[in-house]
Amino acid sequence: MIDRTHDLPISRQAKVLNISRGAVYYKPRPVSPEDLRVMRRIDELHLERPFAGARMLRDFLGREGIAVGRRHVATLMKRMGIEAIYRRRNTSKPEPGHKIYPYLLRGVTVERPNQVWATDITYIPMARGFVYLVAVVDWFTRRVLSHRVSITMEAGFCVEALEEAIGISIFSIVNAPIRALTGRRRTRPTSPRDPLRPPHEISAAA
């Protein structure tokens, strides 16, 4: 949006677009090697003890000689998209104003290919940082119809994977996790005839 070669000063362009100049000049800092090492260990500990929160993980890391504070552990967990799994209060209460979508797979028997597809996104630890993997799978045949890998959590590569799968065949229902769409923790199957969310809008968001 900002044209650095334009005659209009950048400060004026930012004012017209109603964005701060800091956002224009900001350059994200890469994750330090120390944080990458801690994140990898947090990921391993989270797989072993998914109930452990920032305080418990801080203690585990401290026993291994890794000096890190609780808040920094919480920041790294948020960056990785993981959190402790434990029973929460009132988890069945819907958020005020949020539409409750019907679960299209309730009582449905999956008995043929392309009747139901499933899609989800996960992250894979690498030597330096993480990559994100999205896949579209046919429930009946367990065949991976398409997949994409990205270094960011943008929605584009998820849309590309779904569009590739649609180019192969036509589905009846796509079972997509709501946490990948809106950050909520419910699963909403989506029909291609659903006027509220067309197939090309099914994607995972950051």
N, C-alpha and C positions, 0 to 999 in steps of 0.2 A: 504493500500500500504506500509505503514511503519511497519516493523517488529522489535519490541523493543527487541526481544530475539536474533536477528541476531548478528553475530560477527562484522559486519560492523557498525561503529558508526552511530547514528541517523543523525548527521550533514552530513555525506557522503551520506547516503541514500536520504536525502532531496535534496542534490546537484545533485545526479544522476536523481532524478525524477523532477528536476527543480521546486521545491517548497521551500518556505521559512521555516526556522526552527520555526518561530513564528506561522505559520499555523499548525505545528505539535504539538506544546505545548499549543496552544490556547484552552481554555475551555469556551464555551459560558456562560455568566452570566444569571441567570433566571430573569424574569421580576419582579420588586419589587412590593409589595402590593400597594404602592402608585400609581405606573404607571398603575396597573390593575384597580384601582378605577377610575383614570382619563380616561383610555381607555373605560371603561364601560359607563361613562357619555358622552364621545365624541360620542360613538356609538348611544346613545339615542338622543343626539342633532342632529346628522347627519340624523337620521330617521325623526326627526321633521322638520329640515331645511337642506335638501340635498344641497342647494346652498351655505351654509356657508363654508368658507375656514378656514385656520389656524388662521388668524387674528380675524375673527368674532367669531370662537369657543373660542379663548383665552379670548375675551371680555366676552362671555357668562359664561365661567368658572370663570372669575374674579368676576363677579357679584354674584356668588354663594360661594365666599370665597375660591376658588381653585386658588392659585397663581402658574401660569405656563407660561412660555414664548412661543412666537409664534413658534420658531424653534423646541422646544420640542413637541409642539402640532403637527407640521408638521411631525416630526419623528414618533410619535405614529400613526398618520394617515397612513403614509407609511407602518408601520409595520402591521396595520390592513387591508391594501389594500383598503382604501376608499379615495375618493377625492371629492372636490366640483363639483357639476353639474352645468355647465353654458355654454352658447353659445361660441364656440371657432372659431377663424378665420381659413379659408381654411381647414375645417375638411374633405372635400371630395377629397383633393389632396392625391394621393398615395405616399408612401415613395419611393424615387428613388431606383430601383433595386428590389423592392418587386413585386412578381408575383401577378396579380389580378386573383383570381379564380372565375369561373362562379358560380352564385347562382343557385343551382340545384333545388330549390323549387319554382322558379319564374314561375307562371302560372300552377303549379301542384295542382290538387285537391286531398286531402288526403281522401280516401274513403274506406280503409281497414286496419285491424291491421297489424303491422309489415311493413307498407309501409314507415313510417317515425318515427324515434326515435329522442328524444331530450335529451341532457345531459348538465348539468351545475354544478357549484360548488359554495357553499356559506359557510359562517362561522356562528357559533352559540356561543354567549357569555355564559360562564359558571361561576360558583362561583369563580374559579381561572383560568383565561386565556380563551382561545377559542378553539373550535374544528371545523374541516372543514368537510362538508358533500357534497358528490357528489351523484347524482341520475341519472338513465337512465329511461326515461318515453316514453311510446308509445303515439304518438300524437292522434291517432284515439280513442283509448279506455281510455286514461288518466291513464293507469295502470303503476305503478312503477315497472319496471322489475328488478331492482337491485339498491343497494345503499351501500355506504361505508362511514365510519367515520374515521378521522385521526386527530392526534394532530399536524401534520406538513403539509406543502403545497407541499410535494413531489408527483411525478406523479404516484407512484406505486399503491396507493389505487384507483386512477381513472381508471387505466388499469384493475385492478382486477374487478371493478364494470362492466366495459364494457365486459370483457371476460365472466363474469357470465351471463350477459344478452344474449350474443351470444350463450352461452351454452343452453339457453332456447329456442331461436328461431333465425331466420336469418332475418336481416333487408335489406331494399333497400337503405335507406339514413339515415345517422345520422346527425342531426343538432347540431353542437358543436360550442360554442362561441369561436372566435379567441382569445379573451382576456385570456381565460383559457388555450390556447395552446401556444400563442406566446407573450401575453401581449398587442396585438392590440385590437381595439374596433370594429371589424367587425365580422359578423357571416358567417361561411362557412359551408354549408352542405357537408357531405362527403359520397361518395358512396363506397360500398365494392369493386367495380371494379376500383376505382380511383388509378392509379399507383403511384401518387405522395404522397399519405398518406394511407397506408393499415390500416384496422380496428384496428390492435393491436397497432398502433402508436397513436391512438386518446387518448389523456390524457390531464390533466390540469397541467401546470407547475407553479413553484413558482415565 
